[in-house]
Amino acid sequence: MLEFLLPAFVASLILTGIHAYLGVHVVERGVIFVDLALAQIAALGATVAIVAGMDPHGRGAYWISLGFTFLGAAIFALARSRRGHIPQEAFIGIAYAVASAGAILLMSKATGETEHLKDMLVGNILAVSWAEVKKTAILYGAVGIFHYIFRKKFLAISMNHAKAEQAGLNVRFWDFLFYASFGFVVTSSVAIAGVLLVFCYLIVPSVGAMLFADRIGARLAIGWTMGTLVSALGVYLSAQIDLPTGATIVVTFGGVLIIMFLVHLLLHHGREARQLEGAAAAQREI
């Protein structure tokens, strides 16, 4: 069983590594559903390839999917404006809805549409091969190096967009580079894990980390740890109970996040109680 589950677990670790980092940017930017939208746009591109008779896991389908994702990246970069009275999240939501509807319409003309739609949503991470794992690791490593080199610019825009713009940074250009690199990650991730699991790997570790840490380094450490543990538990449970792996990991992420939130509440209330007791004791001394 270990030999069967190992490629899926390693693939989930790779997804955790890059998505937990990108999730920090996404949460700080307040564009929570950008990953979901880009993932659905990538899935729409893959659907176009399937309807055209291409292999859904072939190079042609990948490049079509990537082209659709780059188009989405350009739209999201242009939609962000300091003077814009329409929130960027509105454009992201519209893009997600239109891409989802477009995929459903196209799939209605394809054979086996139910299976294709299911694969787009929850993927089939258990079917990942070592060759795919290696290729994904190299691609994500290159994206990680790119983000490390230009981390100051990306963090400046994510943490304080207005200040970065005032400092003379070409925000739209760097936004496009951010979303384009995001597109490389999402296009590969959706093919392996599906839309829902990709969204969970991006958002849930970052949100869980924000419950306990404010600094970027601490958030990344907590997010990577959470993603690793949830991946291992989700893959194990799916094999033991004979459930779809992607959906099992998604539900496991939700369950672990609830537990983390309850622990956060206990710690927060305990800290508040100690502070009140300390203040009362100080008043009695006075």
Secondary structure, 3 states (H helix, E strand, C coil): CHHHHHHHHHHHHHHHHHHHHHHHHHHHHCCCCHHHHHHHHHHHHHHHHHHCCCCCCCHHHHHHHHHHHHHHHHHHHHHCCCCCCCCHHHHHHHHHHHHHHHHHHHHCCCCCHHHHHHHHHHCCHHHCCHHHHHHHHHHHHHHHHHHHHCHHHHHHHHHCHHHHHHCCCCHHHHHHHHHHHHHHHHHHHHHHHCHHHHHHHHHHHHHHHHCCCCCHHHHHHHHHHHHHHHHHHHHHHHHHHCCCHHHHHHHHHHHHHHHHHHHHHHHHHHHHHHHHHHHHHHHHHC
